[in-house]
Amino acid sequence: MRTIHPIGYIVSQGEQVEKHQIRARLMERGSSYRQWAIAHNYQPRTVTQAVNRWAGKSELPRGRMTYSILRDLSRELGQEITRGV
């Protein structure tokens, strides 16, 4: 099933977001990894590393911090970054 996100891009249910798409969607909102991280009380480097390592993967991250980052980013973007998060 496909729905149109308020910003205008098409989101498919169950479809994961790739690394470059995450950055692009944050930029559409006038943000970056660094700005998003600071606004959500995360270290910018930790956010970048979590996205680089886990975006688009089908397995779940092991660490609580990484899981929280990916969960919060998924909620922000309205789409799963890693399956199950």
C-alpha positions in Angstrom: 0.0 0.0 0.0 1.3 3.4 -0.9 0.4 6.7 0.9 1.5 10.2 0.2 3.4 11.8 3.1 2.5 15.4 4.0 5.7 16.7 2.4 4.7 15.0 -0.8 6.8 12.0 -1.3 5.3 8.5 -1.7 5.8 6.1 1.2 5.3 2.3 0.7 4.4 0.3 3.8 7.1 -2.1 4.8 9.7 -0.5 2.5 13.0 0.5 4.2 14.8 3.7 3.7 18.4 3.8 2.4 21.1 6.0 3.8 21.0 8.7 1.1 17.2 8.9 1.4 17.4 9.6 5.1 19.7 12.5 4.6 17.6 13.8 1.7 14.4 13.6 3.8 16.0 15.4 6.7 17.3 18.1 4.2 13.7 18.5 2.9 12.7 19.4 6.4 15.6 21.9 6.6 17.6 19.7 8.9 20.7 17.5 8.9 22.0 14.6 11.0 23.8 17.0 13.3 20.8 19.3 13.8 18.4 16.3 14.3 20.8 14.7 16.7 21.2 17.8 18.9 17.4 18.4 18.9 16.8 14.8 20.1 19.7 14.8 22.7 22.0 12.4 20.7 25.6 12.8 19.8 25.8 13.7 16.1 28.6 11.2 15.4 26.5 8.4 17.0 23.6 9.2 14.8 25.7 9.2 11.7 27.4 5.9 12.6 24.0 4.3 13.5 22.5 5.2 10.1 25.6 4.2 8.2 25.7 0.8 9.8 22.0 -0.1 10.1 20.0 1.7 7.4 18.3 -0.7 5.1 19.4 -3.8 7.0 16.9 -6.5 7.9 18.4 -7.3 11.3 17.9 -5.4 14.5 20.6 -3.3 16.1 22.0 -4.7 19.3 22.6 -1.6 21.4 19.8 0.4 23.1 21.2 3.7 22.0 21.3 2.7 18.3 17.9 1.2 18.5 16.5 4.4 20.1 18.1 6.6 17.4 16.7 4.5 14.5 13.3 4.3 16.2 13.2 8.1 16.6 14.4 8.7 13.0 11.8 6.2 11.7 9.1 8.1 13.5 10.4 11.4 12.2 10.4 10.2 8.6 7.3 8.1 8.9 9.0 5.0 7.5 11.1 2.2 8.8 14.9 2.7 8.6 15.6 -0.9 9.7 13.0 -3.6 9.5 11.2 -3.9 12.9 12.3 -0.5 14.3 
